[in-house]
Amino acid sequence: MYDLKSPPGRSEPLGKHHSMEDAGQKLRRARERLNLRVRDVETASLKIAEKYHNDEFAVLINRVSEIENRSLVPGLYKLYSLCAIYRLDFQEVLEWYGISLASLPADSMLAEVTRTHAIGFPPNVHGDVLLPLSLDPGIDLRRTTYLSRMIQRWGKLPLMLLDALDLKEHRYAFIGTDDWFMYPLLQPGSLILIDETRRKVINSGWVNEFERPIYFLEHRQGYACGWCNLADNRLVLQPHPASNCEPEVYDFPTQIDVIGQVIGIAMRLDQGRRRRARSSVMPESR
């Protein structure tokens, strides 16, 4: 059997207030509150292992002792068994070991992904979000304002308070750092909000490019984001004219599927220098 251990030479704790000793002792106290002996834990874990036909779920007596008293980090399967036996929330126990699932979205941004893609992180209704709780009462929302200077107090609020936004109908996606298809409306590296209830392609009804619906789509090679024109069974994915990209044509819905309409965006506005560098190496048009 295999247990995950800390990387060699690592001396820093995983979290600001984290220590492996604390995690092991918390598991021991959870066991003692239920008046379970170490042998009871082993017996129960063997039943779980038998149920799933996987010996990795088994936590033997000596392993329980090492986890509680010698700071051994249990493997994924063993941690599951301990949480099941002790009636503990798996996500909370992960936090004892310095792993916060609420940090997944933020940590994902540390890996630069060049291709446009959907984001699979579900809304964490049990987590907190840092929001401005108090603004300068003299702020004039009709005028352009440097909002950071107007925030008087920040604080954490439970995400469940954001239920009014109906997040269950919305999904998030990331415009790849090499995806210039809708530049400059959608900068590479932008985070977009998608309404999955708006999947019908609209071919007319807008008066300018800012009103024209932008759709997020999935095809065989991945994802795309752009304007759409649908005629019969042919969908034309249209780029912004300034992007220097070519339109793409797909059979609909066999080759491409509309996930939803882009209704929100968060992006940087300092792409000009990178854009000029990209343009300077583009081949000349024939």
Short mmCIF file of the C-alpha atoms (twelve columns), coordinates in Angstrom:
data_MODEL
# 
_entry.id   MODEL 
# 
loop_
_atom_site.group_PDB 
_atom_site.id 
_atom_site.type_symbol 
_atom_site.label_atom_id 
_atom_site.label_alt_id 
_atom_site.label_comp_id 
_atom_site.label_asym_id 
_atom_site.label_seq_id 
_atom_site.Cartn_x 
_atom_site.Cartn_y 
_atom_site.Cartn_z 
_atom_site.pdbx_PDB_model_num 
ATOM 1   C CA . MET A 1   0.000   0.000  0.000   1 
ATOM 2   C CA . TYR A 2   1.127   3.535  -0.727  1 
ATOM 3   C CA . ASP A 3   0.747   6.747  1.219   1 
ATOM 4   C CA . LEU A 4   1.388   10.224 -0.049  1 
ATOM 5   C CA . LYS A 5   4.207   11.968 1.768   1 
ATOM 6   C CA . SER A 6   5.468   15.528 1.794   1 
ATOM 7   C CA . PRO A 7   8.000   16.390 -0.923  1 
ATOM 8   C CA . PRO A 8   11.631  15.793 0.151   1 
ATOM 9   C CA . GLY A 9   13.296  18.723 1.805   1 
ATOM 10  C CA . ARG A 10  10.087  20.632 2.390   1 
ATOM 11  C CA . SER A 11  10.225  22.404 5.713   1 
ATOM 12  C CA . GLU A 12  7.532   25.038 5.250   1 
ATOM 13  C CA . PRO A 13  3.980   24.266 6.461   1 
ATOM 14  C CA . LEU A 14  1.295   23.851 3.808   1 
ATOM 15  C CA . GLY A 15  -0.853  26.569 5.309   1 
ATOM 16  C CA . LYS A 16  -0.391  29.605 7.479   1 
ATOM 17  C CA . HIS A 17  -1.712  27.884 10.588  1 
ATOM 18  C CA . HIS A 18  -1.189  24.307 9.430   1 
ATOM 19  C CA . SER A 19  0.850   21.454 10.908  1 
ATOM 20  C CA . MET A 20  0.687   17.742 10.184  1 
ATOM 21  C CA . GLU A 21  0.659   17.019 13.919  1 
ATOM 22  C CA . ASP A 22  -2.554  19.013 14.289  1 
ATOM 23  C CA . ALA A 23  -4.246  17.064 11.489  1 
ATOM 24  C CA . GLY A 24  -3.313  13.690 12.981  1 
ATOM 25  C CA . GLN A 25  -4.436  14.741 16.429  1 
ATOM 26  C CA . LYS A 26  -7.753  15.996 15.058  1 
ATOM 27  C CA . LEU A 27  -8.340  12.601 13.481  1 
ATOM 28  C CA . ARG A 28  -7.480  10.918 16.778  1 
ATOM 29  C CA . ARG A 29  -9.916  13.143 18.699  1 
ATOM 30  C CA . ALA A 30  -12.624 12.422 16.111  1 
ATOM 31  C CA . ARG A 31  -12.083 8.687  16.652  1 
ATOM 32  C CA . GLU A 32  -12.143 9.003  20.430  1 
ATOM 33  C CA . ARG A 33  -15.350 11.058 20.389  1 
ATOM 34  C CA . LEU A 34  -17.037 8.087  18.735  1 
ATOM 35  C CA . ASN A 35  -15.451 5.710  21.255  1 
ATOM 36  C CA . LEU A 36  -13.819 3.759  18.431  1 
ATOM 37  C CA . ARG A 37  -10.752 1.630  19.004  1 
ATOM 38  C CA . VAL A 38  -7.983  1.488  16.443  1 
ATOM 39  C CA . ARG A 39  -9.023  -2.077 15.675  1 
ATOM 40  C CA . ASP A 40  -12.581 -0.865 15.026  1 
ATOM 41  C CA . VAL A 41  -11.237 1.547  12.446  1 
ATOM 42  C CA . GLU A 42  -9.288  -1.208 10.726  1 
ATOM 43  C CA . THR A 43  -12.319 -3.491 10.628  1 
ATOM 44  C CA . ALA A 44  -14.572 -0.796 9.174   1 
ATOM 45  C CA . SER A 45  -11.991 0.227  6.572   1 
ATOM 46  C CA . LEU A 46  -11.611 -3.387 5.449   1 
ATOM 47  C CA . LYS A 47  -15.349 -3.464 4.775   1 
ATOM 48  C CA . ILE A 48  -15.068 -0.311 2.684   1 
ATOM 49  C CA . ALA A 49  -12.137 -1.832 0.789   1 
ATOM 50  C CA . GLU A 50  -14.157 -4.961 0.153   1 
ATOM 51  C CA . LYS A 51  -17.121 -2.932 -1.083  1 
ATOM 52  C CA . TYR A 52  -15.033 -1.118 -3.683  1 
ATOM 53  C CA . HIS A 53  -12.706 -4.052 -4.420  1 
ATOM 54  C CA . ASN A 54  -9.704  -1.840 -3.657  1 
ATOM 55  C CA . ASP A 55  -7.233  -2.597 -0.856  1 
ATOM 56  C CA . GLU A 56  -6.090  1.040  -0.821  1 
ATOM 57  C CA . PHE A 57  -9.210  1.886  1.221   1 
ATOM 58  C CA . ALA A 58  -7.983  -0.315 4.083   1 
ATOM 59  C CA . VAL A 59  -6.382  1.473  7.050   1 
ATOM 60  C CA . LEU A 60  -4.568  -1.110 9.172   1 
ATOM 61  C CA . ILE A 61  -3.911  -0.687 12.891  1 
ATOM 62  C CA . ASN A 62  -0.290  0.344  12.530  1 
ATOM 63  C CA . ARG A 63  -1.202  2.835  9.808   1 
ATOM 64  C CA . VAL A 64  -3.853  4.500  12.012  1 
ATOM 65  C CA . SER A 65  -1.212  4.918  14.717  1 
ATOM 66  C CA . GLU A 66  1.287   6.436  12.275  1 
ATOM 67  C CA . ILE A 67  -1.317  8.878  10.960  1 
ATOM 68  C CA . GLU A 68  -2.290  9.998  14.455  1 
ATOM 69  C CA . ASN A 69  1.099   10.062 16.156  1 
ATOM 70  C CA . ARG A 70  3.820   10.235 13.499  1 
ATOM 71  C CA . SER A 71  2.405   12.822 11.099  1 
ATOM 72  C CA . LEU A 72  1.956   10.332 8.273   1 
ATOM 73  C CA . VAL A 73  -0.154  11.860 5.499   1 
ATOM 74  C CA . PRO A 74  -2.823  9.331  4.491   1 
ATOM 75  C CA . GLY A 75  -3.366  8.575  0.838   1 
ATOM 76  C CA . LEU A 76  -6.532  9.640  -0.932  1 
ATOM 77  C CA . TYR A 77  -8.379  6.338  -0.454  1 
ATOM 78  C CA . LYS A 78  -7.390  5.969  3.205   1 
ATOM 79  C CA . LEU A 79  -8.431  9.532  3.952   1 
ATOM 80  C CA . TYR A 80  -11.813 8.767  2.411   1 
ATOM 81  C CA . SER A 81  -12.208 5.733  4.660   1 
ATOM 82  C CA . LEU A 82  -11.295 7.723  7.760   1 
ATOM 83  C CA . CYS A 83  -13.783 10.469 6.873   1 
ATOM 84  C CA . ALA A 84  -16.515 7.897  6.285   1 
ATOM 85  C CA . ILE A 85  -15.800 6.068  9.543   1 
ATOM 86  C CA . TYR A 86  -15.473 9.236  11.643  1 
ATOM 87  C CA . ARG A 87  -18.434 10.975 9.961   1 
ATOM 88  C CA . LEU A 88  -16.232 13.893 8.866   1 
ATOM 89  C CA . ASP A 89  -16.593 16.299 5.970   1 
ATOM 90  C CA . PHE A 90  -13.958 15.331 3.409   1 
ATOM 91  C CA . GLN A 91  -13.367 18.912 2.281   1 
ATOM 92  C CA . GLU A 92  -12.825 20.083 5.858   1 
ATOM 93  C CA . VAL A 93  -10.319 17.310 6.536   1 
ATOM 94  C CA . LEU A 94  -8.408  18.257 3.398   1 
ATOM 95  C CA . GLU A 95  -8.090  21.739 4.889   1 
ATOM 96  C CA . TRP A 96  -6.531  20.192 7.996   1 
ATOM 97  C CA . TYR A 97  -3.749  19.067 5.672   1 
ATOM 98  C CA . GLY A 98  -3.441  22.472 4.043   1 
ATOM 99  C CA . ILE A 99  -5.513  21.783 0.916   1 
ATOM 100 C CA . SER A 100 -8.344  24.243 0.284   1 
ATOM 101 C CA . LEU A 101 -10.633 23.290 -2.602  1 
ATOM 102 C CA . ALA A 102 -11.887 26.870 -2.629  1 
ATOM 103 C CA . SER A 103 -8.436  27.871 -3.919  1 
ATOM 104 C CA . LEU A 104 -8.697  25.723 -7.057  1 
ATOM 105 C CA . PRO A 105 -9.983  28.500 -9.358  1 
ATOM 106 C CA . ALA A 106 -7.332  30.988 -8.222  1 
ATOM 107 C CA . ASP A 107 -4.525  28.431 -8.368  1 
ATOM 108 C CA . SER A 108 -5.569  27.350 -11.853 1 
ATOM 109 C CA . MET A 109 -4.605  30.799 -13.116 1 
ATOM 110 C CA . LEU A 110 -0.968  30.024 -12.273 1 
ATOM 111 C CA . ALA A 111 -0.897  27.670 -15.266 1 
ATOM 112 C CA . GLU A 112 -1.078  29.613 -18.528 1 
ATOM 113 C CA . VAL A 113 -3.297  27.774 -21.007 1 
ATOM 114 C CA . THR A 114 -3.116  28.916 -24.613 1 
ATOM 115 C CA . ARG A 115 -6.371  27.337 -25.780 1 
ATOM 116 C CA . THR A 116 -9.848  28.647 -25.009 1 
ATOM 117 C CA . HIS A 117 -11.552 26.248 -22.611 1 
ATOM 118 C CA . ALA A 118 -14.477 25.755 -20.275 1 
ATOM 119 C CA . ILE A 119 -13.923 25.919 -16.530 1 
ATOM 120 C CA . GLY A 120 -15.157 22.892 -14.615 1 
ATOM 121 C CA . PHE A 121 -15.041 24.298 -11.105 1 
ATOM 122 C CA . PRO A 122 -18.555 24.307 -9.606  1 
ATOM 123 C CA . PRO A 123 -19.678 27.248 -7.472  1 
ATOM 124 C CA . ASN A 124 -18.561 26.593 -3.881  1 
ATOM 125 C CA . VAL A 125 -21.672 27.601 -1.956  1 
ATOM 126 C CA . HIS A 126 -20.012 26.767 1.356   1 
ATOM 127 C CA . GLY A 127 -17.021 29.026 0.801   1 
ATOM 128 C CA . ASP A 128 -16.403 32.696 1.393   1 
ATOM 129 C CA . VAL A 129 -15.560 35.469 -1.014  1 
ATOM 130 C CA . LEU A 130 -13.700 38.696 -0.302  1 
ATOM 131 C CA . LEU A 131 -15.958 41.617 -1.203  1 
ATOM 132 C CA . PRO A 132 -16.100 45.334 -0.496  1 
ATOM 133 C CA . LEU A 133 -18.491 45.730 2.410   1 
ATOM 134 C CA . SER A 134 -18.454 49.489 2.672   1 
ATOM 135 C CA . LEU A 135 -17.990 52.226 0.054   1 
ATOM 136 C CA . ASP A 136 -17.331 55.914 0.452   1 
ATOM 137 C CA . PRO A 137 -20.813 57.466 0.798   1 
ATOM 138 C CA . GLY A 138 -19.673 60.325 -1.443  1 
ATOM 139 C CA . ILE A 139 -19.095 58.075 -4.452  1 
ATOM 140 C CA . ASP A 140 -20.860 59.186 -7.640  1 
ATOM 141 C CA . LEU A 141 -21.705 56.052 -9.617  1 
ATOM 142 C CA . ARG A 142 -22.552 58.143 -12.677 1 
ATOM 143 C CA . ARG A 143 -18.898 59.062 -13.131 1 
ATOM 144 C CA . THR A 144 -15.883 56.913 -13.957 1 
ATOM 145 C CA . THR A 145 -14.257 56.162 -10.621 1 
ATOM 146 C CA . TYR A 146 -11.123 54.472 -9.356  1 
ATOM 147 C CA . LEU A 147 -13.163 52.116 -7.206  1 
ATOM 148 C CA . SER A 148 -10.242 50.691 -5.218  1 
ATOM 149 C CA . ARG A 149 -9.753  54.086 -3.583  1 
ATOM 150 C CA . MET A 150 -13.433 54.331 -2.693  1 
ATOM 151 C CA . ILE A 151 -13.595 51.037 -0.775  1 
ATOM 152 C CA . GLN A 152 -13.574 51.691 2.945   1 
ATOM 153 C CA . ARG A 153 -13.826 48.136 4.247   1 
ATOM 154 C CA . TRP A 154 -13.292 44.639 2.851   1 
ATOM 155 C CA . GLY A 155 -14.666 41.459 4.344   1 
ATOM 156 C CA . LYS A 156 -15.565 37.824 3.651   1 
ATOM 157 C CA . LEU A 157 -19.141 36.881 2.883   1 
ATOM 158 C CA . PRO A 158 -20.597 33.389 2.431   1 
ATOM 159 C CA . LEU A 159 -21.065 32.625 -1.246  1 
ATOM 160 C CA . MET A 160 -24.570 31.384 -0.530  1 
ATOM 161 C CA . LEU A 161 -25.519 35.056 -0.115  1 
ATOM 162 C CA . LEU A 162 -24.959 35.391 -3.866  1 
ATOM 163 C CA . ASP A 163 -27.845 33.059 -4.666  1 
ATOM 164 C CA . ALA A 164 -29.778 35.985 -6.106  1 
ATOM 165 C CA . LEU A 165 -27.384 35.938 -9.073  1 
ATOM 166 C CA . ASP A 166 -28.802 32.540 -10.086 1 
ATOM 167 C CA . LEU A 167 -25.309 31.123 -10.558 1 
ATOM 168 C CA . LYS A 168 -26.690 27.659 -11.295 1 
ATOM 169 C CA . GLU A 169 -27.687 28.876 -14.766 1 
ATOM 170 C CA . HIS A 170 -24.256 30.360 -15.444 1 
ATOM 171 C CA . ARG A 171 -20.886 28.890 -16.306 1 
ATOM 172 C CA . TYR A 172 -17.432 30.366 -16.599 1 
ATOM 173 C CA . ALA A 173 -14.812 30.011 -19.324 1 
ATOM 174 C CA . PHE A 174 -11.358 31.343 -20.071 1 
ATOM 175 C CA . ILE A 175 -10.267 32.852 -23.370 1 
ATOM 176 C CA . GLY A 176 -6.922  31.256 -24.230 1 
ATOM 177 C CA . THR A 177 -3.852  33.463 -24.095 1 
ATOM 178 C CA . ASP A 178 -3.286  32.759 -27.803 1 
ATOM 179 C CA . ASP A 179 -6.940  33.174 -28.813 1 
ATOM 180 C CA . TRP A 180 -7.289  36.496 -30.692 1 
ATOM 181 C CA . PHE A 181 -10.526 35.523 -32.483 1 
ATOM 182 C CA . MET A 182 -12.697 38.225 -30.856 1 
ATOM 183 C CA . TYR A 183 -9.959  40.797 -30.196 1 
ATOM 184 C CA . PRO A 184 -10.372 43.567 -29.137 1 
ATOM 185 C CA . LEU A 185 -13.840 42.885 -27.688 1 
ATOM 186 C CA . LEU A 186 -12.531 39.794 -25.870 1 
ATOM 187 C CA . GLN A 187 -8.882  40.016 -24.912 1 
ATOM 188 C CA . PRO A 188 -6.801  36.827 -24.721 1 
ATOM 189 C CA . GLY A 189 -6.741  35.708 -21.101 1 
ATOM 190 C CA . SER A 190 -10.230 37.050 -20.337 1 
ATOM 191 C CA . LEU A 191 -12.605 35.338 -17.923 1 
ATOM 192 C CA . ILE A 192 -16.145 35.166 -19.300 1 
ATOM 193 C CA . LEU A 193 -19.557 34.430 -17.790 1 
ATOM 194 C CA . ILE A 194 -21.882 32.242 -19.860 1 
ATOM 195 C CA . ASP A 195 -25.662 31.954 -19.650 1 
ATOM 196 C CA . GLU A 196 -26.524 28.384 -20.660 1 
ATOM 197 C CA . THR A 197 -30.204 29.255 -21.085 1 
ATOM 198 C CA . ARG A 198 -29.362 31.429 -24.111 1 
ATOM 199 C CA . ARG A 199 -28.338 28.833 -26.683 1 
ATOM 200 C CA . LYS A 200 -30.437 29.939 -29.664 1 
ATOM 201 C CA . VAL A 201 -28.333 31.643 -32.336 1 
ATOM 202 C CA . ILE A 202 -29.756 35.058 -33.225 1 
ATOM 203 C CA . ASN A 203 -28.897 36.257 -36.734 1 
ATOM 204 C CA . SER A 204 -30.184 39.839 -36.466 1 
ATOM 205 C CA . GLY A 205 -31.649 42.468 -34.170 1 
ATOM 206 C CA . TRP A 206 -28.610 44.476 -33.044 1 
ATOM 207 C CA . VAL A 207 -27.477 47.947 -34.081 1 
ATOM 208 C CA . ASN A 208 -23.746 47.750 -33.290 1 
ATOM 209 C CA . GLU A 209 -21.043 45.208 -32.452 1 
ATOM 210 C CA . PHE A 210 -21.477 45.700 -28.713 1 
ATOM 211 C CA . GLU A 211 -25.094 44.543 -28.881 1 
ATOM 212 C CA . ARG A 212 -24.394 41.544 -31.111 1 
ATOM 213 C CA . PRO A 213 -24.511 38.310 -29.083 1 
ATOM 214 C CA . ILE A 214 -21.229 36.481 -28.535 1 
ATOM 215 C CA . TYR A 215 -21.529 32.723 -28.128 1 
ATOM 216 C CA . PHE A 216 -19.362 30.132 -26.423 1 
ATOM 217 C CA . LEU A 217 -19.238 26.873 -28.373 1 
ATOM 218 C CA . GLU A 218 -17.740 23.405 -28.224 1 
ATOM 219 C CA . HIS A 219 -16.412 21.541 -31.260 1 
ATOM 220 C CA . ARG A 220 -14.301 18.455 -31.863 1 
ATOM 221 C CA . GLN A 221 -10.995 20.268 -31.319 1 
ATOM 222 C CA . GLY A 222 -12.054 22.114 -28.174 1 
ATOM 223 C CA . TYR A 223 -13.879 25.371 -27.565 1 
ATOM 224 C CA . ALA A 224 -14.460 28.611 -29.436 1 
ATOM 225 C CA . CYS A 225 -15.967 31.991 -28.738 1 
ATOM 226 C CA . GLY A 226 -17.335 34.409 -31.312 1 
ATOM 227 C CA . TRP A 227 -20.215 35.800 -33.291 1 
ATOM 228 C CA . CYS A 228 -22.430 33.277 -35.082 1 
ATOM 229 C CA . ASN A 229 -24.592 33.152 -38.147 1 
ATOM 230 C CA . LEU A 230 -26.805 30.109 -38.632 1 
ATOM 231 C CA . ALA A 231 -28.399 29.179 -41.959 1 
ATOM 232 C CA . ASP A 232 -30.007 25.782 -42.430 1 
ATOM 233 C CA . ASN A 233 -27.474 23.334 -41.022 1 
ATOM 234 C CA . ARG A 234 -24.431 25.541 -41.468 1 
ATOM 235 C CA . LEU A 235 -23.023 27.648 -38.649 1 
ATOM 236 C CA . VAL A 236 -20.500 30.341 -39.509 1 
ATOM 237 C CA . LEU A 237 -18.295 31.371 -36.597 1 
ATOM 238 C CA . GLN A 238 -17.345 34.970 -37.299 1 
ATOM 239 C CA . PRO A 239 -14.323 36.729 -35.762 1 
ATOM 240 C CA . HIS A 240 -13.997 40.418 -34.980 1 
ATOM 241 C CA . PRO A 241 -12.742 42.218 -38.118 1 
ATOM 242 C CA . ALA A 242 -9.737  43.620 -36.220 1 
ATOM 243 C CA . SER A 243 -8.552  40.168 -35.164 1 
ATOM 244 C CA . ASN A 244 -7.071  39.219 -38.572 1 
ATOM 245 C CA . CYS A 245 -8.664  35.788 -38.083 1 
ATOM 246 C CA . GLU A 246 -10.688 33.932 -40.705 1 
ATOM 247 C CA . PRO A 247 -14.323 32.808 -40.297 1 
ATOM 248 C CA . GLU A 248 -14.874 29.148 -39.532 1 
ATOM 249 C CA . VAL A 249 -17.711 27.057 -40.979 1 
ATOM 250 C CA . TYR A 250 -19.234 24.023 -39.233 1 
ATOM 251 C CA . ASP A 251 -22.094 21.630 -39.841 1 
ATOM 252 C CA . PHE A 252 -24.633 22.284 -37.077 1 
ATOM 253 C CA . PRO A 253 -25.198 20.581 -34.736 1 
ATOM 254 C CA . THR A 254 -23.045 17.603 -35.777 1 
ATOM 255 C CA . GLN A 255 -19.698 19.415 -35.701 1 
ATOM 256 C CA . ILE A 256 -20.300 22.168 -33.169 1 
ATOM 257 C CA . ASP A 257 -22.613 22.847 -30.234 1 
ATOM 258 C CA . VAL A 258 -23.650 26.134 -28.624 1 
ATOM 259 C CA . ILE A 259 -23.007 26.072 -24.869 1 
ATOM 260 C CA . GLY A 260 -24.433 29.504 -24.187 1 
ATOM 261 C CA . GLN A 261 -24.185 33.246 -24.639 1 
ATOM 262 C CA . VAL A 262 -21.472 35.422 -23.110 1 
ATOM 263 C CA . ILE A 263 -23.110 37.841 -20.675 1 
ATOM 264 C CA . GLY A 264 -20.154 39.018 -18.602 1 
ATOM 265 C CA . ILE A 265 -16.427 39.489 -18.926 1 
ATOM 266 C CA . ALA A 266 -13.394 40.257 -16.786 1 
ATOM 267 C CA . MET A 267 -10.274 41.167 -18.745 1 
ATOM 268 C CA . ARG A 268 -7.054  43.139 -18.716 1 
ATOM 269 C CA . LEU A 269 -6.664  46.183 -20.947 1 
ATOM 270 C CA . ASP A 270 -2.872  46.109 -21.420 1 
ATOM 271 C CA . GLN A 271 -2.676  43.760 -24.422 1 
ATOM 272 C CA . GLY A 272 -1.615  46.454 -26.909 1 
ATOM 273 C CA . ARG A 273 2.135   45.813 -26.765 1 
ATOM 274 C CA . ARG A 274 1.645   42.044 -27.016 1 
ATOM 275 C CA . ARG A 275 -0.794  42.560 -29.901 1 
ATOM 276 C CA . ARG A 276 1.720   44.675 -31.827 1 
ATOM 277 C CA . ALA A 277 4.419   42.072 -31.247 1 
ATOM 278 C CA . ARG A 278 2.102   39.381 -32.590 1 
ATOM 279 C CA . SER A 279 1.164   41.421 -35.644 1 
ATOM 280 C CA . SER A 280 4.797   42.076 -36.521 1 
ATOM 281 C CA . VAL A 281 5.469   38.362 -37.009 1 
ATOM 282 C CA . MET A 282 2.283   37.520 -38.894 1 
ATOM 283 C CA . PRO A 283 2.770   36.447 -42.523 1 
ATOM 284 C CA . GLU A 284 1.758   38.950 -45.165 1 
ATOM 285 C CA . SER A 285 -1.655  38.466 -46.743 1 
ATOM 286 C CA . ARG A 286 -1.595  37.037 -50.227 1 
# 
